[in-house]
Amino acid sequence: MSQERARATEQVAAMSQKLKDVQEMLFVKMREASQSHDCHMPLKAEISAMTALLEEEEKRSAPYLLVPTPISVH
């Protein structure tokens, strides 16, 4: 049982790190989009894709996280 707990703890840590990485990538893309109007549409599509990826990761990791991290993109 302690091995399962340790493995679950490791999985939560890995998924939390992955979630933070995706959030950071999303933030960087949002900053790029706000600074560059020339390539607005391709970046908007990429941001939408990253947002969808992040939402899927949140759904997947929700049962393991103690405190969900809300994401709001405006």
Sequence and secondary structure as in RCSB ss.txt:
>XXXX:A:sequence
MSQERARATEQVAAMSQKLKDVQEMLFVKMREASQSHDCHMPLKAEISAMTALLEEEEKRSAPYLLVPTPISVH
>XXXX:A:secstr
 HHHHHHHHHHHHHHHHHHHHHHHHHHHHHHHHHH STTHHHHHHHHHHHHHHHHHHHHHHTTT SS       
